[in-house]
Amino acid sequence: LALSTGSVWGIRDGALHFLEAGGNTGESAIVFSVDAGNLIGSPTPRAGGIEVKALIAPTIRPLKPFEVRSRDYSGSYTATDVQFRGDTHGSEWFVICAGAPR
C-alpha cells in the first residue's frame, strides 16, 4: 500500500502509521554529523535511502525526520528502521538508523 501511494510506513508505539511522501511528523529533525559529535563512520547508501551509525540518540524512532551531514552524503531523511545497540556493561552504545529521502 505504501509503495503504491509513494508513502513511508512505520510502526510507532505499537501502531502502524503512514506518512505521505515529503510529509513529516512535525518533530524537529535530529542531525547526525561529525560536527554534532554523534556520527560513527560514514553513512552507507541503501536501496531507497541511507543508513547511519551514530551514538545513541534516544529520541530517534521510525518516521522521525533526521539530517545527515557528512563529507560524502548529506540530506534530509525520514527514519524507516531504527535499531538500538547498547549494554551498560559493554562497549556498544549506538543506534543504526535507516532512512528514506524526504
C-alpha positions as CSV (number, residue, x, y, z in Angstrom):
1,L,0.0,0.0,0.0
2,A,2.8,2.4,0.9
3,L,4.7,1.8,-2.3
4,S,1.6,2.4,-4.5
5,T,1.0,5.8,-2.9
6,G,4.6,6.9,-2.5
7,S,4.2,6.9,1.3
8,V,6.6,5.8,4.0
9,W,5.3,3.5,6.7
10,G,6.4,2.6,10.2
11,I,5.3,1.1,13.5
12,R,5.4,3.6,16.3
13,D,4.2,3.0,19.8
14,G,2.6,-0.3,18.7
15,A,0.6,1.3,15.9
16,L,1.0,1.2,12.1
17,H,1.5,4.7,10.6
18,F,1.7,6.0,7.1
19,L,3.4,9.3,6.2
20,E,2.9,10.8,2.7
21,A,5.9,11.4,0.6
22,G,7.6,14.6,1.6
23,G,5.5,14.8,4.7
24,N,6.7,15.0,8.3
25,T,5.5,14.3,11.8
26,G,6.1,17.9,12.9
27,E,9.0,16.8,15.1
28,S,12.4,18.5,14.9
29,A,15.0,16.7,12.8
30,I,17.9,15.1,14.6
31,V,21.3,15.9,12.9
32,F,23.8,13.2,12.5
33,S,27.2,14.7,11.7
34,V,30.9,14.8,12.8
35,D,30.3,18.4,14.0
36,A,27.5,17.2,16.2
37,G,29.8,14.6,17.6
38,N,27.4,11.7,17.1
39,L,28.2,10.2,13.6
40,I,30.2,7.0,13.7
41,G,32.0,6.3,10.4
42,S,30.5,7.2,7.0
43,P,26.8,6.8,6.1
44,T,26.1,3.9,3.8
45,P,23.8,4.2,0.7
46,R,21.0,1.7,0.8
47,A,18.2,0.9,-1.6
48,G,15.8,3.8,-1.3
49,G,17.8,5.8,1.1
50,I,20.7,5.8,3.5
51,E,21.9,4.1,6.7
52,V,23.8,5.8,9.5
53,K,25.5,4.5,12.7
54,A,25.7,7.1,15.5
55,L,25.9,7.4,19.2
56,I,22.6,6.7,21.0
57,A,20.0,9.3,20.0
58,P,17.1,8.3,22.4
59,T,14.5,10.4,20.5
60,I,15.0,8.8,17.1
61,R,12.2,6.4,16.1
62,P,10.5,5.3,12.9
63,L,9.0,8.2,10.9
64,K,11.0,10.9,12.7
65,P,12.9,13.2,10.4
66,F,16.7,13.3,10.5
67,E,19.5,15.0,8.7
68,V,22.9,13.6,7.6
69,R,25.8,15.9,7.2
70,S,29.0,14.2,6.1
71,R,31.7,14.6,3.5
72,D,30.2,12.1,1.2
73,Y,26.5,12.2,2.0
74,S,24.2,15.0,3.1
75,G,20.4,15.3,3.1
76,S,17.1,15.1,4.9
77,Y,15.5,11.7,5.6
78,T,12.6,10.1,7.3
79,A,13.6,7.2,9.6
80,T,12.3,3.9,8.3
81,D,14.2,1.5,10.6
82,V,15.8,2.2,14.0
83,Q,17.9,-0.3,15.9
84,F,19.4,0.5,19.2
85,R,22.5,-1.4,20.4
86,G,23.8,-1.0,23.9
87,D,24.7,-2.6,27.1
88,T,25.5,-0.9,30.4
89,H,28.2,-3.5,30.9
90,G,29.7,-3.4,27.4
91,S,31.2,-1.0,24.9
92,E,28.4,-0.9,22.4
93,W,26.2,2.2,22.8
94,F,24.9,3.3,19.4
95,V,21.9,3.4,17.0
96,I,21.7,2.2,13.4
97,C,19.1,4.3,11.6
98,A,17.9,3.8,8.0
99,G,16.0,6.5,6.2
100,A,14.2,7.4,3.0
101,P,14.8,10.8,1.4
102,R,12.3,13.5,2.4
